[in-house]
Amino acid sequence: MSAISHQLILETLNGYDPDKITIGVLGGHSALDVCHGAKKLGFKTLAVCQKGREHTYKKYFKTRADIDVHPDQPETWKSVKGCIDDIILVDNFGDIVNEDIQEKLRKHNTIFVHNRYFWVYCDFAKVESDFKVPIFGTRNMLKLEERDVEKNQYYLLEQAGIRFPKIYNNPEEIDRMVLVKVNEVARTYERAFFVAATPEDYYTKSKELIEAGIINQEGLDRAVIEEFVVGAHVNFNYFYSPVSEELELMGTDIRRQTNLDGILRLTAPEQIEVLKYMKPRMIENGHMTCTVKESILEKAFKAGEAFLKLTREENPPGIIGPFALQGAVITEDGHEEIVIFDVSMRIPGSPGTRFTPYSGYLYGNSISYGERIAMEIAQAKKKNLLELLVT
């Protein structure tokens, strides 16, 4: 299947009523963040929701009139609360690529903001070849987050000159502590992690996980074995604006993971006892904001600019809007260095970035990713540059 041409997407975009643009999302991941920001800029919002998981968007955060009475304003007045204007209900998230669902999105003049959920639940090839709805961002780069595709994120990091952990081709090469990343059996989009220090350690621990049903041999054969890097974890969340041609740091955060976070909250004697009966697991379930000292910002911007430049050379038009370099700050030989473990080539899943100071340093007030995306769309619409934002 061939990828959808940019010309076809522009034809769809040109058929929209520019005064009735809707910002659409899949109902999960960062949908509320995107829709809240869109509403602040006056856009209509729409979430495509899977049956059984729609109530967050259909009920609790649905936009509706809110009647209130103020003590100093005795007359009743109406305001609006919520941020989801419309939903499209589907049996499965993957149905979003069905033509009838696409037609509904186009009738709403939808610019779709993709996220990790979108690519987990939809087939990459179908999104690239069949999803004839303008996507905010670069649709042909998201598959490069996967570690078993050609010229993936490791290739991009290496070509950009950004340090990442040493990768081992097979267990026999293990010569130091490593982190093994294996897709789970139950949730193939989530990874099970285990630490090993020798080939024998690798085989022993992987066998235990297979016998426990957490991973299988197929997943293990495709696992990434990487150097275990110890440092202060931090995710650098960026935004590149094609309208202003500037790179921005939206915020910094760290992941919350289960059951690892629960184990770390125990005292050392309790940890020793608990680890006799369970293995640490690192399944992401949220984020916490953090900050970095200003001497690290220069290094963060340097890495962001290098990655951005490389993507424009390797995969034109390159990164559009949000992306993240996720890793740690380590200390070696008396100096600090950023090491990147993962790359997100779309909006990261942390709505808390606005509670770090970096967007406020730039704009006066801290803004969310959703608001920044909506600002970019509004500016592009005003300057007749929407074609720069969509693929």
C-alpha positions as CSV (number, residue, x, y, z in Angstrom):
1,M,0.0,0.0,0.0
2,S,1.3,3.4,-0.9
3,A,1.2,6.4,1.5
4,I,-1.5,9.0,1.0
5,S,-0.1,11.9,-1.0
6,H,0.3,15.3,0.7
7,Q,-1.7,16.7,-2.2
8,L,-4.7,14.6,-1.4
9,I,-4.6,15.8,2.3
10,L,-4.3,19.4,1.1
11,E,-7.4,18.9,-1.2
12,T,-9.3,17.7,1.8
13,L,-8.1,20.6,3.9
14,N,-9.0,23.1,1.2
15,G,-12.5,21.7,1.2
16,Y,-13.0,22.6,4.9
17,D,-14.7,25.7,6.1
18,P,-11.8,27.5,7.8
19,D,-14.2,29.1,10.3
20,K,-15.5,25.8,11.5
21,I,-12.4,23.7,12.1
22,T,-12.7,21.0,14.7
23,I,-9.7,19.6,16.5
24,G,-10.2,15.8,16.8
25,V,-8.5,13.2,18.9
26,L,-8.8,9.5,19.9
27,G,-10.5,9.2,23.3
28,G,-7.4,8.4,25.4
29,H,-3.8,9.3,26.1
30,S,-3.8,13.1,25.9
31,A,-7.3,13.8,24.5
32,L,-8.4,16.0,27.4
33,D,-5.2,18.1,27.2
34,V,-5.7,18.7,23.5
35,C,-9.4,19.5,23.7
36,H,-9.0,21.8,26.7
37,G,-6.4,23.8,24.8
38,A,-8.5,23.8,21.7
39,K,-11.5,25.2,23.5
40,K,-9.4,28.0,25.0
41,L,-8.6,29.1,21.4
42,G,-12.3,28.9,20.3
43,F,-12.1,25.6,18.3
44,K,-14.8,22.9,18.3
45,T,-13.6,19.6,19.7
46,L,-14.3,15.9,18.9
47,A,-13.2,12.6,20.4
48,V,-13.5,9.2,18.8
49,C,-14.3,6.9,21.7
50,Q,-14.4,3.1,22.0
51,K,-17.6,1.6,23.4
52,G,-17.1,0.9,27.1
53,R,-14.5,3.6,27.5
54,E,-16.5,6.6,26.4
55,H,-17.9,8.0,29.7
56,T,-14.9,10.2,30.5
57,Y,-15.6,12.1,27.3
58,K,-19.3,11.6,26.7
59,K,-20.4,12.4,30.3
60,Y,-17.8,13.8,32.7
61,F,-15.9,16.2,30.5
62,K,-18.6,16.8,27.9
63,T,-19.2,20.5,27.3
64,R,-22.5,21.7,28.7
65,A,-24.2,24.8,30.1
66,D,-23.4,25.4,33.8
67,I,-26.0,27.5,35.7
68,D,-24.5,29.4,38.6
69,V,-25.5,32.1,41.0
70,H,-23.0,34.5,42.4
71,P,-23.7,36.3,45.7
72,D,-22.9,39.7,44.2
73,Q,-24.8,38.9,41.1
74,P,-28.2,37.7,42.1
75,E,-29.5,37.0,38.6
76,T,-28.8,33.5,37.3
77,W,-26.2,33.4,34.5
78,K,-24.9,30.6,32.3
79,S,-21.4,29.5,31.6
80,V,-20.0,26.5,29.9
81,K,-17.9,23.7,31.5
82,G,-16.2,20.7,29.9
83,C,-14.1,20.5,26.8
84,I,-15.5,17.7,24.6
85,D,-18.1,19.0,22.2
86,D,-18.8,15.9,20.2
87,I,-17.9,12.2,20.2
88,I,-18.0,9.5,17.6
89,L,-18.6,6.1,19.1
90,V,-16.8,3.1,17.6
91,D,-16.8,-0.6,18.5
92,N,-13.0,-0.6,18.5
93,F,-10.5,2.3,18.3
94,G,-9.1,0.8,15.0
95,D,-12.4,1.4,13.3
96,I,-11.4,5.1,13.0
97,V,-9.8,4.2,9.7
98,N,-13.2,2.9,8.3
99,E,-14.5,5.2,5.6
100,D,-17.8,6.0,7.3
101,I,-15.9,7.2,10.4
102,Q,-13.5,9.2,8.2
103,E,-16.5,10.8,6.5
104,K,-17.9,12.0,9.8
105,L,-14.5,13.5,10.7
106,R,-14.3,15.3,7.4
107,K,-17.8,16.6,7.8
108,H,-16.7,18.2,11.1
109,N,-13.8,19.9,9.3
110,T,-11.5,17.9,11.5
111,I,-7.8,18.3,11.9
112,F,-6.7,15.2,13.8
113,V,-4.1,15.3,16.6
114,H,-2.5,11.9,16.7
115,N,-1.1,10.3,19.9
116,R,0.4,7.0,21.1
117,Y,-3.1,5.5,21.4
118,F,-3.9,6.2,17.8
119,W,-0.8,4.3,16.6
120,V,-1.2,1.4,19.1
121,Y,-4.8,0.6,18.2
122,C,-4.6,1.4,14.4
123,D,-2.5,-0.4,11.8
124,F,0.5,1.8,10.7
125,A,0.0,0.9,7.1
126,K,-3.7,1.7,7.1
127,V,-3.1,5.1,8.8
128,E,-0.5,5.9,6.2
129,S,-2.5,4.7,3.2
130,D,-6.2,4.9,4.1
131,F,-6.7,7.6,6.7
132,K,-7.8,10.5,4.5
133,V,-8.1,13.1,7.3
134,P,-5.5,15.8,7.8
135,I,-3.2,14.9,10.7
136,F,-1.5,17.6,12.7
137,G,2.1,16.3,12.6
138,T,4.1,13.9,10.5
139,R,2.2,10.7,9.9
140,N,5.1,8.7,8.4
141,M,7.4,9.0,11.3
142,L,5.4,7.5,14.2
143,K,6.4,3.9,13.2
144,L,10.0,4.9,13.8
145,E,9.3,4.8,17.6
146,E,9.2,1.0,17.1
147,R,12.5,-0.7,17.7
148,D,12.1,-3.4,15.0
149,V,11.8,-1.2,12.0
150,E,14.5,0.2,9.7
151,K,16.0,3.5,10.5
152,N,14.1,3.7,13.8
153,Q,14.7,6.0,16.7
154,Y,18.1,4.6,17.5
155,Y,19.2,5.3,14.0
156,L,17.9,8.8,14.2
157,L,19.6,9.5,17.6
158,E,22.9,8.1,16.3
159,Q,22.8,10.2,13.2
160,A,21.8,13.3,15.2
161,G,24.8,12.7,17.5
162,I,22.6,12.3,20.6
163,R,23.9,9.8,23.1
164,F,21.8,6.8,23.9
165,P,22.5,3.6,25.8
166,K,24.8,1.0,24.1
167,I,22.6,-1.6,22.3
168,Y,23.6,-5.3,22.4
169,N,22.7,-7.6,19.4
170,N,22.4,-10.7,21.5
171,P,22.6,-11.9,25.2
172,E,26.1,-13.4,24.7
173,E,27.5,-9.8,24.3
174,I,26.4,-8.7,27.7
175,D,29.4,-7.4,29.6
176,R,27.8,-5.0,32.1
177,M,24.4,-4.3,33.7
178,V,21.8,-4.1,31.0
179,L,18.1,-3.3,30.8
180,V,16.0,-5.7,28.7
181,K,12.9,-4.3,27.1
182,V,10.3,-6.9,26.0
183,N,6.8,-6.5,24.9
184,E,4.3,-8.1,27.2
185,V,2.0,-10.9,26.2
186,A,-1.2,-9.5,27.7
187,R,-0.7,-5.9,26.5
188,T,1.7,-6.0,23.5
189,Y,2.0,-2.2,23.5
190,E,3.4,-2.3,27.0
191,R,6.9,-3.5,27.8
192,A,8.2,-5.7,30.6
193,F,11.6,-4.8,31.8
194,F,14.3,-6.8,33.6
195,V,17.8,-6.2,34.6
196,A,20.7,-8.6,33.8
197,A,24.5,-8.4,34.3
198,T,25.7,-11.5,32.5
199,P,24.4,-13.8,29.8
200,E,23.5,-16.4,32.4
201,D,21.6,-13.8,34.4
202,Y,19.7,-12.9,31.2
203,Y,18.6,-16.5,30.5
204,T,17.6,-17.2,34.1
205,K,15.4,-14.1,34.4
206,S,13.9,-14.3,30.9
207,K,12.9,-18.0,31.6
208,E,11.2,-17.0,34.9
209,L,9.2,-14.3,33.0
210,I,8.2,-16.7,30.3
211,E,7.1,-19.3,32.8
212,A,5.1,-16.6,34.6
213,G,3.3,-15.8,31.4
214,I,4.4,-12.2,31.4
215,I,6.5,-12.5,28.2
216,N,6.9,-15.1,25.5
217,Q,9.8,-16.3,23.4
218,E,8.6,-14.4,20.3
219,G,8.7,-11.1,22.3
220,L,12.0,-12.0,23.8
221,D,13.5,-12.7,20.3
222,R,12.6,-9.1,19.4
223,A,13.6,-7.5,22.7
224,V,16.0,-4.6,23.0
225,I,19.0,-5.2,25.3
226,E,20.5,-1.9,26.2
227,E,23.1,-0.6,28.6
228,F,21.7,0.2,32.0
229,V,22.2,3.9,32.6
230,V,21.9,5.3,36.1
231,G,21.0,9.0,36.3
232,A,18.2,11.5,37.1
233,H,15.3,10.6,34.8
234,V,13.8,13.4,32.9
235,N,11.7,13.7,29.7
236,F,12.4,16.8,27.6
237,N,9.1,17.8,25.9
238,Y,9.5,20.0,22.8
239,F,7.3,21.8,20.3
240,Y,8.6,22.8,16.8
241,S,6.6,25.6,15.1
242,P,6.6,25.5,11.3
243,V,4.9,28.9,11.4
244,S,7.6,30.7,13.4
245,E,10.3,28.1,12.6
246,E,11.3,28.0,16.3
247,L,11.9,25.1,18.7
248,E,10.4,25.5,22.2
249,L,10.8,23.5,25.4
250,M,7.2,22.9,26.6
251,G,8.2,21.3,29.9
252,T,10.0,18.5,31.7
253,D,8.6,15.5,33.6
254,I,9.3,12.0,34.8
255,R,7.2,8.8,34.6
256,R,5.1,7.1,37.3
257,Q,5.3,3.4,36.8
258,T,3.6,0.4,38.5
259,N,4.5,-1.6,40.4
260,L,8.0,0.0,40.6
261,D,6.8,3.2,42.2
262,G,5.0,1.2,44.9
263,I,8.1,-0.8,45.7
264,L,10.3,2.3,45.9
265,R,8.0,3.8,48.5
266,L,8.8,0.9,50.9
267,T,11.6,0.9,53.4
268,A,14.7,-1.1,52.4
269,P,13.9,-4.1,54.7
270,E,10.4,-4.2,53.2
271,Q,11.7,-4.0,49.7
272,I,14.0,-7.0,50.3
273,E,11.0,-9.0,51.6
274,V,8.6,-8.0,48.9
275,L,11.1,-8.8,46.1
276,K,11.1,-12.4,47.2
277,Y,7.6,-12.7,46.0
278,M,7.3,-10.3,43.1
279,K,9.3,-8.7,40.3
280,P,9.4,-5.0,39.7
281,R,7.4,-3.9,36.6
282,M,7.6,-0.6,34.9
283,I,4.1,0.0,33.3
284,E,3.5,3.7,32.8
285,N,0.4,5.0,34.5
286,G,1.1,8.7,34.8
287,H,3.7,11.5,35.0
288,M,5.1,13.9,37.6
289,T,6.5,17.3,36.7
290,C,10.1,18.1,37.5
291,T,12.6,20.8,36.6
292,V,16.2,20.9,35.5
293,K,18.8,23.4,36.4
294,E,19.4,26.0,33.8
295,S,22.9,24.8,32.9
296,I,21.2,21.7,31.5
297,L,18.8,23.7,29.3
298,E,21.6,24.5,26.7
299,K,22.3,20.7,26.3
300,A,18.6,20.0,26.0
301,F,18.0,22.6,23.3
302,K,21.2,21.4,21.5
303,A,19.8,17.8,21.5
304,G,16.3,19.0,20.4
305,E,17.7,21.1,17.5
306,A,20.0,18.2,16.4
307,F,17.1,15.7,16.3
308,L,14.8,18.2,14.6
309,K,17.4,18.9,11.9
310,L,18.0,15.2,11.3
311,T,14.3,14.4,10.9
312,R,13.9,17.1,8.3
313,E,16.8,15.6,6.3
314,E,15.8,12.0,6.7
315,N,12.0,12.3,6.7
316,P,10.8,15.6,5.1
317,P,9.1,17.7,6.4
318,G,10.4,16.3,9.7
319,I,8.9,16.9,13.1
320,I,5.8,19.1,13.2
321,G,4.6,20.3,16.6
322,P,5.2,18.1,19.7
323,F,7.9,15.6,20.3
324,A,9.9,14.4,23.3
325,L,13.4,13.0,24.0
326,Q,13.1,10.9,27.2
327,G,16.1,9.8,29.2
328,A,18.3,10.8,32.1
329,V,20.9,13.3,33.1
330,I,24.1,11.5,34.2
331,T,27.4,12.6,35.6
332,E,30.7,11.4,34.1
333,D,34.2,12.7,34.7
334,G,32.8,15.8,36.5
335,H,30.3,16.9,33.9
336,E,26.7,16.3,33.2
337,E,25.4,14.6,30.0
338,I,21.9,13.8,28.7
339,V,21.3,10.2,27.6
340,I,18.1,9.5,25.7
341,F,16.3,6.2,26.2
342,D,13.1,6.8,24.1
343,V,11.7,9.2,21.5
344,S,8.1,10.3,21.2
345,M,7.4,11.7,17.7
346,R,4.0,13.1,18.6
347,I,2.4,14.6,21.7
348,P,3.7,13.0,24.9
349,G,1.2,11.6,27.4
350,S,2.0,14.1,30.1
351,P,-0.6,16.9,30.6
352,G,1.5,18.2,33.5
353,T,4.2,19.9,31.4
354,R,2.4,23.2,31.7
355,F,3.2,23.1,35.5
356,T,6.9,23.5,34.8
357,P,8.1,27.0,34.1
358,Y,9.6,26.8,30.6
359,S,6.6,27.8,28.4
360,G,5.9,30.6,30.9
361,Y,9.4,31.9,30.5
362,L,8.6,32.2,26.8
363,Y,4.9,33.3,26.8
364,G,4.5,35.0,30.1
365,N,2.0,32.3,31.3
366,S,2.6,28.6,31.3
367,I,0.6,26.8,28.5
368,S,-0.4,23.2,27.9
369,Y,0.5,21.2,24.9
370,G,-3.2,21.3,23.8
371,E,-3.2,25.1,24.0
372,R,0.1,25.3,22.1
373,I,-1.2,23.1,19.3
374,A,-4.4,25.2,19.1
375,M,-2.3,28.4,19.0
376,E,-0.3,27.0,16.1
377,I,-3.4,26.0,14.2
378,A,-5.0,29.5,14.8
379,Q,-1.8,31.3,13.7
380,A,-1.5,29.1,10.6
381,K,-5.2,29.7,9.7
382,K,-4.7,33.4,10.1
383,K,-1.6,33.4,7.8
384,N,-3.1,30.8,5.4
385,L,-0.3,28.3,6.3
386,L,-2.3,25.3,7.5
387,E,-0.6,23.2,4.8
388,L,2.6,23.4,6.8
389,L,1.0,21.7,9.8
390,V,-0.7,18.7,8.3
391,T,0.2,15.4,6.5
